[in-house]
Amino acid sequence: MIRVLLVDDEAMVRAGVRSILGNDPEIEVVAEASDGREGVDLAWSHRPDVALIDIRMPGMNGLEAAAEIRRAVPGTGVAILTTFGEEEYVVRALDGGADGFLLKTGDPRELLLGVRAVAEGGAFLSPKVARRVLNGLNHERSTDRLRARERLAQLTAREREVLALLGAGLSNGEIGKRLFMVEGTVKGHVSTIFRRIDARNRVEAAVLAHEAGLVSPTSDNPR
């Protein structure tokens, strides 16, 4: 079972997310919190596989709670629940080590895919969130793309293929199936990629793949 902690100050939102997750027999909501501090405490006591955290909450907000959970309970993956118009928060959450970004108003299947990806140690960026973040940084994109491509220049062709699929949100197992490699080989490539491009986690590597143009901003498929 994938054990999930919900952290959102709106009871209706929690009920909706819980209902969607309940459609998957392998996902269980083990605890709910209405603010960031309570979320951190419940993460410590329940040790869930994934914490789904809202950004805007009274007291300790979602960004602070996400960073604290990553520090105090490193075995718990963190996915941010966001809405359009919060691109700057997404960037800050990335800096705090979040593993995923999901839209509250997105496709329910996307929520399930995101929770599974984060639970498996991967990363998941809602394609719409990724596009909005990148579009919101238009004035910096030329410089960012050049720098991103410079960081990727030392990757082999195979490593670029792996990074492109990682950027599209695929897990190690899915990348292996797509490229006809065993999962252990994929993990080895991912570790090498992290070292060569100086990425701290899968989300940072995925954003770099988007910035470098390895993943098309208008589709979910890597180039």
N, C-alpha and C positions, 0 to 999 in steps of 0.2 A: 504494500500500500504506500502511496505517496501522501505524506501527512502535511497538511497545510494550515497555516495560521493566517487569519484575516485581520487586518488592522485598518479600520475606517470609522470615522466618527458618525457616519450616516447609517442607521440601522437598515434602511431600505436597500442601500447599496450592498451591504453585507448579505442581506437576504437574497438578493438577486445573484450575487457571485456564488454564494453557497448553493443555490438551486442549480446553477450551471455546472458547477463542479460535481454536484451530486449525480449528474448524468453519466459520469465515468465511474464504474465500479471499482477502479483501482485508485481513486482519489478520495481522501477523507479529510474533512475539516475538523481539526482536533481542538481548536480554540479560536475565540474572537476577542478583539480588543477595540475600544472606542477612542483610544488616543495613543500617541507614540510611546509614552512611558509604560503604559499597561502592556503594549505590544512587546517591548523589550523584556519586561518581566515574564510574560507568557512564553516568549521564545526561549528564555533561559530555563524555565521549568518544564516545557513540553519538548524542546529540541526538535521542532518540525523540520521536514525536508525543505519546505519552501515557505517564506513569509511574503504574503501579498500586502503591500503597504500603500495607502493613500498618501498623497503629498501634503495637502492642506488639512491640518488638524489643529485643534487648540492645544496649548501647552507645548510639548515636544512634537514638532512636525515630522512628516514622513521622512524627509531627508536626514534629519538628525537620528531618527529611530533606525533607519536603514543602516547608517554608518555604525551605530552602536551595536546593532545585531551582528553585523559583519565582524566587528571586533570581539564581542563577547561570546558569540556562538558561531564560529567560522564554518561549522558543518551545515549551517542553514543557508540555502540560496535565497536571494532577495530579488523580488520582482516589484517594480513600481507600477501602481495603478494611476494612470494619468488621463488628462483630458486635453483637447486641443487648446492652444494658447499658452502652454506651459513649457515651451521649448527650453527656456533658460533653466528651469528646474531639472529637466532631463539631463542637461549637460552637467549640472552640479551633482546629480545622483550618480552619473557615470564616474565622476571624479571620486565619489564616495565608495565605489566598488559594487554598484548594483549589477545584477546579472540579467535583468530583463526589464522591458518597458511595454506595458499593455494598456490598451485603451478601454476605459469603462464602457464606452459606447461601441466597441468593436464587435466583430463576429464572435459568437460564443465558442466556435471551434478554435479561434485564435487563442482564446483564454486557456483552453485545455491544452493546446499545443505548447503554449508558453510555459505553463506550469510543468508539463512533462520535460521540456527541454532544460529548464532550470534545475529540476529535481535530478536530472541525469548528469549534472555538472556542466551543462552547456549554457548557452546564452540565447536570448530571444528578444528581438526588437520588432515590434509591430511595424510592418512596412510603411504604414501611414505615418507613424511617429517618426521613423527614420527620415522619410521624405520631408516632413514638416521641419524637423530640426535642421536638415541640410539646406532647405529652401530659406529658412530664417537666417542663415549665415551666408547669404549670397555675396555680400560685400567682402567676405574673407575666403570664398571658395577657391579662387584662382591660386592664391598663396598656399592655402591648405592642401589643394590637390598636388601642387608641385612638391611640397614638403612630404606629403604622404607617399608619392611615387618615389621620392629619393629614399625614404625609409624602406620601401619594398624592393628597391633595385637589387639588393643582394640575395633575394629569394630565387630559388630554382623554379623552373616552369611548373613542376609538380606541387611545390609549396604554394605557388600562386593559385593553383587550382583548388587546393585545400582551403586556403584563406578566402577565396571567393565564395565557396560553399558555406564556410563558417559565417561569413558576412551575410549570407542569405538566411541564416538562422538554423542551419542543419546541425544535428548532433553528430558526435564522432561516428556512431553506428550508421547514420544516414549517409555521411560523407563516404564511409567505407563502401557501402553498397553502390553509391553513385560512381565511385572511382575504382571499384573492384579491388579493394584492399581490405585486409583484416583490420579490426578496430585498433589493435595494438600498434600497427604501423601508422594509422592515422594519429593516434595519441603522440607518437614519436615526432611526426611532422609538426603537430600543433606546438609541442614543446620547443622545437627548433625555431619555428616561426616566432613565437613569443620572444625568444632570446635575440633573434636577429633584428626584429623590428622594435625591440624594447617595449613590449606591451605587457601590462600587468595582469590582464585577464581577457576572457573571450569577448566581452562587450567592447573593450577598448580596441581589440584587434578587428572586430566587426565594423566599428565606426571607421577605422582606418581604411578598411577594404572599401567602404562606401565612398570615403573621401578621395581615394585613389582611382575610383572609377571601375573597380573590379566588379561591383554590383550595380546593375542599372537602377537609377532613381525612379524609373517609371514602371518597374515590374519587380516581381519577387524572384526572378531568375538571374543568376550570376552571368556575367559576360564571359 
